[in-house]
């Protein structure tokens, strides 16, 4: 069985990355343009959520704030 670690959805303006017992907090200003992993468009950080995986951080549009397709 494969288990992929992913933290809960976090706002893209302030999210934590767990580094084996140590938390690294990352912040972006609300109007910082970041790329959405799904629709490939640059959106403001206030309209995105961060998904933190063990190998990277990906940004997705908040529901109702961008992508028209379901996840």
N, CA, C, O and CB atoms as a CASP TS submission, in Angstrom:
PFRMAT TS
TARGET T0000
AUTHOR 0000-0000-0000
METHOD Language model
MODEL 1
PARENT N/A
ATOM      1  N   UNK     1       0.845  -1.178   0.000  1.00  0.00           N
ATOM      2  CA  UNK     1       0.000   0.000   0.000  1.00  0.00           C
ATOM      3  C   UNK     1       0.894   1.246   0.000  1.00  0.00           C
ATOM      4  O   UNK     1       1.862   1.335   0.756  1.00  0.00           O
ATOM      5  CB  UNK     1      -0.963  -0.004   1.228  1.00  0.00           C
ATOM      6  N   UNK     2       0.553   2.185  -0.847  1.00  0.00           N
ATOM      7  CA  UNK     2       1.312   3.430  -0.944  1.00  0.00           C
ATOM      8  C   UNK     2       0.575   4.512  -0.184  1.00  0.00           C
ATOM      9  O   UNK     2      -0.638   4.667  -0.330  1.00  0.00           O
ATOM     10  CB  UNK     2       1.530   3.847  -2.423  1.00  0.00           C
ATOM     11  N   UNK     3       1.307   5.261   0.631  1.00  0.00           N
ATOM     12  CA  UNK     3       0.728   6.375   1.356  1.00  0.00           C
ATOM     13  C   UNK     3       1.479   7.638   0.949  1.00  0.00           C
ATOM     14  O   UNK     3       2.698   7.713   1.106  1.00  0.00           O
ATOM     15  CB  UNK     3       0.791   6.145   2.902  1.00  0.00           C
ATOM     16  N   UNK     4       0.764   8.623   0.430  1.00  0.00           N
ATOM     17  CA  UNK     4       1.361   9.889   0.028  1.00  0.00           C
ATOM     18  C   UNK     4       0.987  10.918   1.075  1.00  0.00           C
ATOM     19  O   UNK     4      -0.193  11.175   1.311  1.00  0.00           O
ATOM     20  CB  UNK     4       0.889  10.330  -1.399  1.00  0.00           C
ATOM     21  N   UNK     5       2.004  11.513   1.708  1.00  0.00           N
ATOM     22  CA  UNK     5       1.757  12.523   2.723  1.00  0.00           C
ATOM     23  C   UNK     5       1.306  13.816   2.064  1.00  0.00           C
ATOM     24  O   UNK     5       1.937  14.302   1.125  1.00  0.00           O
ATOM     25  CB  UNK     5       3.012  12.759   3.577  1.00  0.00           C
ATOM     26  N   UNK     6       0.207  14.367   2.568  1.00  0.00           N
ATOM     27  CA  UNK     6      -0.255  15.678   2.136  1.00  0.00           C
ATOM     28  C   UNK     6      -0.900  16.347   3.332  1.00  0.00           C
ATOM     29  O   UNK     6      -1.766  15.763   3.983  1.00  0.00           O
ATOM     30  CB  UNK     6      -1.248  15.577   0.932  1.00  0.00           C
ATOM     31  N   UNK     7      -0.490  17.551   3.619  1.00  0.00           N
ATOM     32  CA  UNK     7      -1.096  18.311   4.708  1.00  0.00           C
ATOM     33  C   UNK     7      -2.472  18.807   4.266  1.00  0.00           C
ATOM     34  O   UNK     7      -2.787  18.793   3.076  1.00  0.00           O
ATOM     35  CB  UNK     7      -0.185  19.503   5.131  1.00  0.00           C
ATOM     36  N   UNK     8      -3.276  19.239   5.208  1.00  0.00           N
ATOM     37  CA  UNK     8      -4.591  19.800   4.888  1.00  0.00           C
ATOM     38  C   UNK     8      -4.437  21.059   4.032  1.00  0.00           C
ATOM     39  O   UNK     8      -3.373  21.678   4.009  1.00  0.00           O
ATOM     40  CB  UNK     8      -5.375  20.123   6.184  1.00  0.00           C
ATOM     41  N   UNK     9      -5.513  21.429   3.329  1.00  0.00           N
ATOM     42  CA  UNK     9      -5.494  22.658   2.539  1.00  0.00           C
ATOM     43  C   UNK     9      -5.187  23.835   3.459  1.00  0.00           C
ATOM     44  O   UNK     9      -5.707  23.930   4.570  1.00  0.00           O
ATOM     45  CB  UNK     9      -6.851  22.870   1.800  1.00  0.00           C
ATOM     46  N   UNK    10      -4.339  24.719   2.975  1.00  0.00           N
ATOM     47  CA  UNK    10      -3.970  25.909   3.733  1.00  0.00           C
ATOM     48  C   UNK    10      -4.060  27.111   2.808  1.00  0.00           C
ATOM     49  O   UNK    10      -3.843  26.972   1.605  1.00  0.00           O
ATOM     50  CB  UNK    10      -2.541  25.776   4.342  1.00  0.00           C
ATOM     51  N   UNK    11      -4.373  28.290   3.340  1.00  0.00           N
ATOM     52  CA  UNK    11      -4.398  29.473   2.481  1.00  0.00           C
ATOM     53  C   UNK    11      -3.011  29.747   1.910  1.00  0.00           C
ATOM     54  O   UNK    11      -2.009  29.589   2.607  1.00  0.00           O
ATOM     55  CB  UNK    11      -4.905  30.701   3.261  1.00  0.00           C
ATOM     56  N   UNK    12      -2.951  30.151   0.660  1.00  0.00           N
ATOM     57  CA  UNK    12      -1.663  30.400   0.013  1.00  0.00           C
ATOM     58  C   UNK    12      -0.976  31.648   0.553  1.00  0.00           C
ATOM     59  O   UNK    12       0.204  31.863   0.275  1.00  0.00           O
ATOM     60  CB  UNK    12      -1.851  30.530  -1.483  1.00  0.00           C
ATOM     61  N   UNK    13      -1.679  32.470   1.311  1.00  0.00           N
ATOM     62  CA  UNK    13      -1.070  33.674   1.868  1.00  0.00           C
ATOM     63  C   UNK    13      -0.207  33.351   3.088  1.00  0.00           C
ATOM     64  O   UNK    13       0.704  34.115   3.410  1.00  0.00           O
ATOM     65  CB  UNK    13      -2.152  34.685   2.244  1.00  0.00           C
ATOM     66  N   UNK    14      -0.475  32.228   3.779  1.00  0.00           N
ATOM     67  CA  UNK    14       0.327  31.827   4.938  1.00  0.00           C
ATOM     68  C   UNK    14       0.119  30.333   5.162  1.00  0.00           C
ATOM     69  O   UNK    14      -0.982  29.901   5.503  1.00  0.00           O
ATOM     70  CB  UNK    14      -0.061  32.651   6.222  1.00  0.00           C
ATOM     71  N   UNK    15       1.180  29.543   4.970  1.00  0.00           N
ATOM     72  CA  UNK    15       1.070  28.100   5.157  1.00  0.00           C
ATOM     73  C   UNK    15       2.351  27.552   5.764  1.00  0.00           C
ATOM     74  O   UNK    15       3.415  28.165   5.673  1.00  0.00           O
ATOM     75  CB  UNK    15       0.765  27.398   3.825  1.00  0.00           C
ATOM     76  N   UNK    16       2.228  26.391   6.380  1.00  0.00           N
ATOM     77  CA  UNK    16       3.357  25.764   7.078  1.00  0.00           C
ATOM     78  C   UNK    16       3.829  24.532   6.321  1.00  0.00           C
ATOM     79  O   UNK    16       3.031  23.777   5.765  1.00  0.00           O
ATOM     80  CB  UNK    16       2.966  25.384   8.520  1.00  0.00           C
ATOM     81  N   UNK    17       5.144  24.348   6.313  1.00  0.00           N
ATOM     82  CA  UNK    17       5.759  23.155   5.751  1.00  0.00           C
ATOM     83  C   UNK    17       6.441  22.437   6.906  1.00  0.00           C
ATOM     84  O   UNK    17       7.299  23.013   7.574  1.00  0.00           O
ATOM     85  CB  UNK    17       6.779  23.502   4.590  1.00  0.00           C
ATOM     86  N   UNK    18       6.067  21.181   7.147  1.00  0.00           N
ATOM     87  CA  UNK    18       6.632  20.405   8.248  1.00  0.00           C
ATOM     88  C   UNK    18       7.913  19.722   7.777  1.00  0.00           C
ATOM     89  O   UNK    18       7.900  18.938   6.827  1.00  0.00           O
ATOM     90  CB  UNK    18       5.609  19.357   8.773  1.00  0.00           C
ATOM     91  N   UNK    19       9.002  20.027   8.447  1.00  0.00           N
ATOM     92  CA  UNK    19      10.305  19.466   8.079  1.00  0.00           C
ATOM     93  C   UNK    19      10.792  18.508   9.166  1.00  0.00           C
ATOM     94  O   UNK    19      11.852  18.726   9.753  1.00  0.00           O
ATOM     95  CB  UNK    19      11.343  20.596   7.852  1.00  0.00           C
ATOM     96  N   UNK    20      10.038  17.463   9.435  1.00  0.00           N
ATOM     97  CA  UNK    20      10.453  16.483  10.424  1.00  0.00           C
ATOM     98  C   UNK    20      10.528  17.034  11.832  1.00  0.00           C
ATOM     99  O   UNK    20      11.560  16.908  12.491  1.00  0.00           O
ATOM    100  CB  UNK    20      11.771  15.927  10.049  1.00  0.00           C
ATOM    101  N   UNK    21       9.465  17.636  12.299  1.00  0.00           N
ATOM    102  CA  UNK    21       9.420  18.182  13.651  1.00  0.00           C
ATOM    103  C   UNK    21       9.600  19.692  13.708  1.00  0.00           C
ATOM    104  O   UNK    21       9.263  20.314  14.716  1.00  0.00           O
ATOM    105  CB  UNK    21      10.468  17.531  14.486  1.00  0.00           C
ATOM    106  N   UNK    22      10.116  20.279  12.665  1.00  0.00           N
ATOM    107  CA  UNK    22      10.284  21.726  12.587  1.00  0.00           C
ATOM    108  C   UNK    22       9.315  22.263  11.547  1.00  0.00           C
ATOM    109  O   UNK    22       9.167  21.691  10.467  1.00  0.00           O
ATOM    110  CB  UNK    22      11.755  22.112  12.237  1.00  0.00           C
ATOM    111  N   UNK    23       8.661  23.364  11.878  1.00  0.00           N
ATOM    112  CA  UNK    23       7.720  23.969  10.936  1.00  0.00           C
ATOM    113  C   UNK    23       8.337  25.205  10.305  1.00  0.00           C
ATOM    114  O   UNK    23       8.854  26.082  10.998  1.00  0.00           O
ATOM    115  CB  UNK    23       6.394  24.329  11.638  1.00  0.00           C
ATOM    116  N   UNK    24       8.277  25.263   8.992  1.00  0.00           N
ATOM    117  CA  UNK    24       8.736  26.415   8.243  1.00  0.00           C
ATOM    118  C   UNK    24       7.495  27.145   7.729  1.00  0.00           C
ATOM    119  O   UNK    24       6.732  26.606   6.927  1.00  0.00           O
ATOM    120  CB  UNK    24       9.693  25.996   7.067  1.00  0.00           C
ATOM    121  N   UNK    25       7.305  28.375   8.200  1.00  0.00           N
ATOM    122  CA  UNK    25       6.142  29.160   7.780  1.00  0.00           C
ATOM    123  C   UNK    25       6.500  29.981   6.555  1.00  0.00           C
ATOM    124  O   UNK    25       7.560  30.606   6.507  1.00  0.00           O
ATOM    125  CB  UNK    25       5.647  30.081   8.924  1.00  0.00           C
ATOM    126  N   UNK    26       5.626  29.981   5.573  1.00  0.00           N
ATOM    127  CA  UNK    26       5.815  30.727   4.335  1.00  0.00           C
ATOM    128  C   UNK    26       4.648  31.686   4.170  1.00  0.00           C
ATOM    129  O   UNK    26       3.493  31.326   4.400  1.00  0.00           O
ATOM    130  CB  UNK    26       5.933  29.773   3.108  1.00  0.00           C
ATOM    131  N   UNK    27       4.967  32.927   3.764  1.00  0.00           N
ATOM    132  CA  UNK    27       3.929  33.932   3.587  1.00  0.00           C
ATOM    133  C   UNK    27       4.065  34.589   2.220  1.00  0.00           C
ATOM    134  O   UNK    27       5.169  34.823   1.730  1.00  0.00           O
ATOM    135  CB  UNK    27       3.999  34.989   4.702  1.00  0.00           C
ATOM    136  N   UNK    28       2.928  34.879   1.624  1.00  0.00           N
ATOM    137  CA  UNK    28       2.865  35.658   0.392  1.00  0.00           C
ATOM    138  C   UNK    28       1.868  36.785   0.612  1.00  0.00           C
ATOM    139  O   UNK    28       0.890  36.623   1.342  1.00  0.00           O
ATOM    140  CB  UNK    28       2.458  34.768  -0.839  1.00  0.00           C
ATOM    141  N   UNK    29       2.116  37.921  -0.015  1.00  0.00           N
ATOM    142  CA  UNK    29       1.130  39.009   0.045  1.00  0.00           C
ATOM    143  C   UNK    29      -0.108  38.597  -0.726  1.00  0.00           C
ATOM    144  O   UNK    29      -0.033  37.770  -1.635  1.00  0.00           O
ATOM    145  CB  UNK    29       1.714  40.336  -0.527  1.00  0.00           C
ATOM    146  N   UNK    30      -1.253  39.172  -0.365  1.00  0.00           N
ATOM    147  CA  UNK    30      -2.531  38.777  -0.965  1.00  0.00           C
ATOM    148  C   UNK    30      -2.537  38.893  -2.489  1.00  0.00           C
ATOM    149  O   UNK    30      -3.148  38.061  -3.160  1.00  0.00           O
ATOM    150  CB  UNK    30      -3.646  39.622  -0.392  1.00  0.00           C
ATOM    151  N   UNK    31      -1.881  39.891  -3.044  1.00  0.00           N
ATOM    152  CA  UNK    31      -1.909  40.106  -4.496  1.00  0.00           C
ATOM    153  C   UNK    31      -0.659  39.593  -5.212  1.00  0.00           C
ATOM    154  O   UNK    31      -0.342  40.047  -6.312  1.00  0.00           O
ATOM    155  CB  UNK    31      -2.077  41.575  -4.785  1.00  0.00           C
ATOM    156  N   UNK    32       0.041  38.660  -4.599  1.00  0.00           N
ATOM    157  CA  UNK    32       1.179  38.031  -5.266  1.00  0.00           C
ATOM    158  C   UNK    32       0.649  37.034  -6.292  1.00  0.00           C
ATOM    159  O   UNK    32      -0.101  36.131  -5.920  1.00  0.00           O
ATOM    160  CB  UNK    32       2.124  37.326  -4.235  1.00  0.00           C
ATOM    161  N   UNK    33       1.010  37.163  -7.570  1.00  0.00           N
ATOM    162  CA  UNK    33       0.537  36.200  -8.565  1.00  0.00           C
ATOM    163  C   UNK    33       1.321  34.887  -8.462  1.00  0.00           C
ATOM    164  O   UNK    33       2.549  34.872  -8.547  1.00  0.00           O
ATOM    165  CB  UNK    33       0.664  36.788  -9.988  1.00  0.00           C
ATOM    166  N   UNK    34       0.586  33.788  -8.277  1.00  0.00           N
ATOM    167  CA  UNK    34       1.176  32.449  -8.193  1.00  0.00           C
ATOM    168  C   UNK    34       0.484  31.556  -9.215  1.00  0.00           C
ATOM    169  O   UNK    34      -0.692  31.767  -9.511  1.00  0.00           O
ATOM    170  CB  UNK    34       1.043  31.854  -6.745  1.00  0.00           C
ATOM    171  N   UNK    35       1.181  30.569  -9.759  1.00  0.00           N
ATOM    172  CA  UNK    35       0.567  29.700 -10.774  1.00  0.00           C
ATOM    173  C   UNK    35      -0.311  28.616 -10.152  1.00  0.00           C
ATOM    174  O   UNK    35       0.092  27.949  -9.199  1.00  0.00           O
ATOM    175  CB  UNK    35       1.650  29.050 -11.629  1.00  0.00           C
ATOM    176  N   UNK    36      -1.494  28.449 -10.691  1.00  0.00           N
ATOM    177  CA  UNK    36      -2.377  27.351 -10.289  1.00  0.00           C
ATOM    178  C   UNK    36      -1.885  26.086 -10.999  1.00  0.00           C
ATOM    179  O   UNK    36      -1.675  26.099 -12.212  1.00  0.00           O
ATOM    180  CB  UNK    36      -3.897  27.662 -10.644  1.00  0.00           C
ATOM    181  N   UNK    37      -1.703  25.013 -10.262  1.00  0.00           N
ATOM    182  CA  UNK    37      -1.185  23.764 -10.820  1.00  0.00           C
ATOM    183  C   UNK    37      -2.166  23.136 -11.804  1.00  0.00           C
ATOM    184  O   UNK    37      -1.755  22.440 -12.732  1.00  0.00           O
ATOM    185  CB  UNK    37      -0.873  22.778  -9.702  1.00  0.00           C
ATOM    186  N   UNK    38      -3.460  23.379 -11.605  1.00  0.00           N
ATOM    187  CA  UNK    38      -4.475  22.736 -12.434  1.00  0.00           C
ATOM    188  C   UNK    38      -4.752  23.489 -13.728  1.00  0.00           C
ATOM    189  O   UNK    38      -4.663  22.914 -14.813  1.00  0.00           O
ATOM    190  CB  UNK    38      -5.750  22.594 -11.656  1.00  0.00           C
ATOM    191  N   UNK    39      -5.087  24.769 -13.621  1.00  0.00           N
ATOM    192  CA  UNK    39      -5.456  25.533 -14.816  1.00  0.00           C
ATOM    193  C   UNK    39      -4.275  26.265 -15.439  1.00  0.00           C
ATOM    194  O   UNK    39      -4.405  26.842 -16.519  1.00  0.00           O
ATOM    195  CB  UNK    39      -6.536  26.527 -14.476  1.00  0.00           C
ATOM    196  N   UNK    40      -3.122  26.248 -14.769  1.00  0.00           N
ATOM    197  CA  UNK    40      -1.879  26.849 -15.281  1.00  0.00           C
ATOM    198  C   UNK    40      -1.946  28.362 -15.434  1.00  0.00           C
ATOM    199  O   UNK    40      -1.112  28.943 -16.129  1.00  0.00           O
ATOM    200  CB  UNK    40      -1.536  26.243 -16.609  1.00  0.00           C
ATOM    201  N   UNK    41      -2.915  29.012 -14.801  1.00  0.00           N
ATOM    202  CA  UNK    41      -3.020  30.467 -14.859  1.00  0.00           C
ATOM    203  C   UNK    41      -2.459  31.064 -13.582  1.00  0.00           C
ATOM    204  O   UNK    41      -2.499  30.441 -12.521  1.00  0.00           O
ATOM    205  CB  UNK    41      -4.484  30.911 -15.069  1.00  0.00           C
ATOM    206  N   UNK    42      -1.934  32.278 -13.694  1.00  0.00           N
ATOM    207  CA  UNK    42      -1.416  32.967 -12.514  1.00  0.00           C
ATOM    208  C   UNK    42      -2.580  33.686 -11.840  1.00  0.00           C
ATOM    209  O   UNK    42      -3.295  34.463 -12.474  1.00  0.00           O
ATOM    210  CB  UNK    42      -0.269  33.973 -12.892  1.00  0.00           C
ATOM    211  N   UNK    43      -2.757  33.420 -10.562  1.00  0.00           N
ATOM    212  CA  UNK    43      -3.849  34.022  -9.788  1.00  0.00           C
ATOM    213  C   UNK    43      -3.263  34.650  -8.528  1.00  0.00           C
ATOM    214  O   UNK    43      -2.165  34.297  -8.099  1.00  0.00           O
ATOM    215  CB  UNK    43      -4.944  32.959  -9.424  1.00  0.00           C
ATOM    216  N   UNK    44      -4.000  35.573  -7.950  1.00  0.00           N
ATOM    217  CA  UNK    44      -3.569  36.186  -6.698  1.00  0.00           C
ATOM    218  C   UNK    44      -3.547  35.130  -5.596  1.00  0.00           C
ATOM    219  O   UNK    44      -4.375  34.219  -5.578  1.00  0.00           O
ATOM    220  CB  UNK    44      -4.499  37.366  -6.309  1.00  0.00           C
ATOM    221  N   UNK    45      -2.603  35.263  -4.689  1.00  0.00           N
ATOM    222  CA  UNK    45      -2.458  34.303  -3.586  1.00  0.00           C
ATOM    223  C   UNK    45      -3.726  34.239  -2.729  1.00  0.00           C
ATOM    224  O   UNK    45      -4.023  33.188  -2.161  1.00  0.00           O
ATOM    225  CB  UNK    45      -1.252  34.678  -2.709  1.00  0.00           C
ATOM    226  N   UNK    46      -4.468  35.324  -2.624  1.00  0.00           N
ATOM    227  CA  UNK    46      -5.700  35.327  -1.830  1.00  0.00           C
ATOM    228  C   UNK    46      -6.755  34.396  -2.411  1.00  0.00           C
ATOM    229  O   UNK    46      -7.670  33.989  -1.695  1.00  0.00           O
ATOM    230  CB  UNK    46      -6.259  36.738  -1.736  1.00  0.00           C
ATOM    231  N   UNK    47      -6.650  34.047  -3.699  1.00  0.00           N
ATOM    232  CA  UNK    47      -7.626  33.186  -4.362  1.00  0.00           C
ATOM    233  C   UNK    47      -7.136  31.748  -4.534  1.00  0.00           C
ATOM    234  O   UNK    47      -7.734  30.974  -5.282  1.00  0.00           O
ATOM    235  CB  UNK    47      -7.975  33.761  -5.710  1.00  0.00           C
ATOM    236  N   UNK    48      -6.053  31.390  -3.846  1.00  0.00           N
ATOM    237  CA  UNK    48      -5.473  30.057  -3.976  1.00  0.00           C
ATOM    238  C   UNK    48      -5.367  29.349  -2.629  1.00  0.00           C
ATOM    239  O   UNK    48      -5.364  29.986  -1.576  1.00  0.00           O
ATOM    240  CB  UNK    48      -4.101  30.145  -4.621  1.00  0.00           C
ATOM    241  N   UNK    49      -5.282  28.035  -2.681  1.00  0.00           N
ATOM    242  CA  UNK    49      -4.964  27.233  -1.499  1.00  0.00           C
ATOM    243  C   UNK    49      -3.669  26.486  -1.797  1.00  0.00           C
ATOM    244  O   UNK    49      -3.377  26.173  -2.950  1.00  0.00           O
ATOM    245  CB  UNK    49      -6.138  26.234  -1.133  1.00  0.00           C
ATOM    246  N   UNK    50      -2.898  26.205  -0.753  1.00  0.00           N
ATOM    247  CA  UNK    50      -1.634  25.499  -0.903  1.00  0.00           C
ATOM    248  C   UNK    50      -1.813  24.050  -0.468  1.00  0.00           C
ATOM    249  O   UNK    50      -2.376  23.779   0.593  1.00  0.00           O
ATOM    250  CB  UNK    50      -0.512  26.186  -0.083  1.00  0.00           C
ATOM    251  N   UNK    51      -1.335  23.129  -1.284  1.00  0.00           N
ATOM    252  CA  UNK    51      -1.287  21.713  -0.942  1.00  0.00           C
ATOM    253  C   UNK    51       0.184  21.381  -0.742  1.00  0.00           C
ATOM    254  O   UNK    51       0.973  21.451  -1.685  1.00  0.00           O
ATOM    255  CB  UNK    51      -1.956  20.800  -2.061  1.00  0.00           C
ATOM    256  N   UNK    52       0.556  21.021   0.482  1.00  0.00           N
ATOM    257  CA  UNK    52       1.944  20.715   0.789  1.00  0.00           C
ATOM    258  C   UNK    52       2.111  19.203   0.801  1.00  0.00           C
ATOM    259  O   UNK    52       1.546  18.510   1.647  1.00  0.00           O
ATOM    260  CB  UNK    52       2.373  21.338   2.151  1.00  0.00           C
ATOM    261  N   UNK    53       2.894  18.699  -0.151  1.00  0.00           N
ATOM    262  CA  UNK    53       3.216  17.280  -0.241  1.00  0.00           C
ATOM    263  C   UNK    53       4.626  17.071   0.294  1.00  0.00           C
ATOM    264  O   UNK    53       5.328  18.038   0.586  1.00  0.00           O
ATOM    265  CB  UNK    53       3.090  16.762  -1.707  1.00  0.00           C
ATOM    266  N   UNK    54       5.040  15.833   0.422  1.00  0.00           N
ATOM    267  CA  UNK    54       6.390  15.550   0.914  1.00  0.00           C
ATOM    268  C   UNK    54       7.462  16.018  -0.064  1.00  0.00           C
ATOM    269  O   UNK    54       8.596  16.260   0.347  1.00  0.00           O
ATOM    270  CB  UNK    54       6.550  14.060   1.177  1.00  0.00           C
ATOM    271  N   UNK    55       7.132  16.151  -1.342  1.00  0.00           N
ATOM    272  CA  UNK    55       8.143  16.528  -2.331  1.00  0.00           C
ATOM    273  C   UNK    55       7.931  17.912  -2.943  1.00  0.00           C
ATOM    274  O   UNK    55       8.702  18.309  -3.816  1.00  0.00           O
ATOM    275  CB  UNK    55       8.168  15.510  -3.423  1.00  0.00           C
ATOM    276  N   UNK    56       6.924  18.649  -2.519  1.00  0.00           N
ATOM    277  CA  UNK    56       6.717  19.975  -3.091  1.00  0.00           C
ATOM    278  C   UNK    56       5.432  20.618  -2.613  1.00  0.00           C
ATOM    279  O   UNK    56       4.617  19.990  -1.938  1.00  0.00           O
ATOM    280  CB  UNK    56       6.710  19.894  -4.589  1.00  0.00           C
ATOM    281  N   UNK    57       5.264  21.874  -2.972  1.00  0.00           N
ATOM    282  CA  UNK    57       4.063  22.641  -2.635  1.00  0.00           C
ATOM    283  C   UNK    57       3.393  23.054  -3.937  1.00  0.00           C
ATOM    284  O   UNK    57       4.041  23.592  -4.835  1.00  0.00           O
ATOM    285  CB  UNK    57       4.406  23.896  -1.750  1.00  0.00           C
ATOM    286  N   UNK    58       2.101  22.799  -4.033  1.00  0.00           N
ATOM    287  CA  UNK    58       1.340  23.119  -5.235  1.00  0.00           C
ATOM    288  C   UNK    58       0.170  24.011  -4.853  1.00  0.00           C
ATOM    289  O   UNK    58      -0.413  23.862  -3.779  1.00  0.00           O
ATOM    290  CB  UNK    58       0.844  21.829  -5.946  1.00  0.00           C
ATOM    291  N   UNK    59      -0.168  24.938  -5.738  1.00  0.00           N
ATOM    292  CA  UNK    59      -1.256  25.873  -5.497  1.00  0.00           C
ATOM    293  C   UNK    59      -2.420  25.538  -6.415  1.00  0.00           C
ATOM    294  O   UNK    59      -2.233  25.231  -7.593  1.00  0.00           O
ATOM    295  CB  UNK    59      -0.791  27.330  -5.710  1.00  0.00           C
ATOM    296  N   UNK    60      -3.627  25.602  -5.858  1.00  0.00           N
ATOM    297  CA  UNK    60      -4.861  25.348  -6.604  1.00  0.00           C
ATOM    298  C   UNK    60      -5.831  26.479  -6.319  1.00  0.00           C
ATOM    299  O   UNK    60      -5.787  27.089  -5.251  1.00  0.00           O
ATOM    300  CB  UNK    60      -5.487  23.966  -6.225  1.00  0.00           C
ATOM    301  N   UNK    61      -6.707  26.758  -7.276  1.00  0.00           N
ATOM    302  CA  UNK    61      -7.724  27.802  -7.089  1.00  0.00           C
ATOM    303  C   UNK    61      -8.681  27.398  -5.981  1.00  0.00           C
ATOM    304  O   UNK    61      -9.039  26.229  -5.841  1.00  0.00           O
ATOM    305  CB  UNK    61      -8.502  28.060  -8.403  1.00  0.00           C
ATOM    306  N   UNK    62      -9.092  28.393  -5.190  1.00  0.00           N
ATOM    307  CA  UNK    62     -10.126  28.144  -4.183  1.00  0.00           C
ATOM    308  C   UNK    62     -11.435  27.847  -4.902  1.00  0.00           C
ATOM    309  O   UNK    62     -11.650  28.345  -6.008  1.00  0.00           O
ATOM    310  CB  UNK    62     -10.284  29.366  -3.212  1.00  0.00           C
ATOM    311  N   UNK    63     -12.308  27.055  -4.307  1.00  0.00           N
ATOM    312  CA  UNK    63     -13.605  26.805  -4.934  1.00  0.00           C
ATOM    313  C   UNK    63     -14.341  28.125  -5.198  1.00  0.00           C
ATOM    314  O   UNK    63     -14.484  28.956  -4.300  1.00  0.00           O
ATOM    315  CB  UNK    63     -14.464  25.879  -4.042  1.00  0.00           C
ATOM    316  N   UNK    64     -14.797  28.303  -6.419  1.00  0.00           N
ATOM    317  CA  UNK    64     -15.522  29.513  -6.800  1.00  0.00           C
ATOM    318  C   UNK    64     -14.630  30.695  -7.137  1.00  0.00           C
ATOM    319  O   UNK    64     -15.139  31.781  -7.414  1.00  0.00           O
ATOM    320  CB  UNK    64     -16.443  29.901  -5.706  1.00  0.00           C
ATOM    321  N   UNK    65     -13.311  30.517  -7.121  1.00  0.00           N
ATOM    322  CA  UNK    65     -12.384  31.635  -7.374  1.00  0.00           C
ATOM    323  C   UNK    65     -11.492  31.422  -8.572  1.00  0.00           C
ATOM    324  O   UNK    65     -10.486  32.118  -8.703  1.00  0.00           O
ATOM    325  CB  UNK    65     -11.528  31.870  -6.174  1.00  0.00           C
ATOM    326  N   UNK    66     -11.817  30.479  -9.464  1.00  0.00           N
ATOM    327  CA  UNK    66     -10.925  30.280 -10.596  1.00  0.00           C
ATOM    328  C   UNK    66     -11.301  29.099 -11.447  1.00  0.00           C
ATOM    329  O   UNK    66     -12.190  29.205 -12.292  1.00  0.00           O
ATOM    330  CB  UNK    66      -9.534  30.114 -10.121  1.00  0.00           C
ATOM    331  N   UNK    67     -10.646  27.973 -11.246  1.00  0.00           N
ATOM    332  CA  UNK    67     -10.832  26.795 -12.089  1.00  0.00           C
ATOM    333  C   UNK    67     -12.312  26.427 -12.204  1.00  0.00           C
ATOM    334  O   UNK    67     -13.039  26.411 -11.210  1.00  0.00           O
ATOM    335  CB  UNK    67     -10.036  25.610 -11.531  1.00  0.00           C
ATOM    336  N   UNK    68     -12.737  26.136 -13.411  1.00  0.00           N
ATOM    337  CA  UNK    68     -14.125  25.743 -13.622  1.00  0.00           C
ATOM    338  C   UNK    68     -14.287  24.243 -13.473  1.00  0.00           C
ATOM    339  O   UNK    68     -15.387  23.755 -13.215  1.00  0.00           O
ATOM    340  CB  UNK    68     -14.607  26.190 -14.998  1.00  0.00           C
ATOM    341  N   UNK    69     -13.184  23.502 -13.636  1.00  0.00           N
ATOM    342  CA  UNK    69     -13.234  22.042 -13.539  1.00  0.00           C
ATOM    343  C   UNK    69     -13.131  21.596 -12.093  1.00  0.00           C
ATOM    344  O   UNK    69     -12.536  22.275 -11.256  1.00  0.00           O
ATOM    345  CB  UNK    69     -12.114  21.406 -14.367  1.00  0.00           C
ATOM    346  N   UNK    70     -13.720  20.444 -11.815  1.00  0.00           N
ATOM    347  CA  UNK    70     -13.638  19.875 -10.469  1.00  0.00           C
ATOM    348  C   UNK    70     -12.276  19.232 -10.266  1.00  0.00           C
ATOM    349  O   UNK    70     -11.638  18.807 -11.228  1.00  0.00           O
ATOM    350  CB  UNK    70     -14.765  18.840 -10.235  1.00  0.00           C
ATOM    351  N   UNK    71     -11.826  19.158  -9.009  1.00  0.00           N
ATOM    352  CA  UNK    71     -10.553  18.494  -8.688  1.00  0.00           C
ATOM    353  C   UNK    71     -10.683  17.023  -8.724  1.00  0.00           C
ATOM    354  O   UNK    71      -9.709  16.311  -8.478  1.00  0.00           O
ATOM    355  CB  UNK    71     -10.050  18.910  -7.344  1.00  0.00           C
TER
END
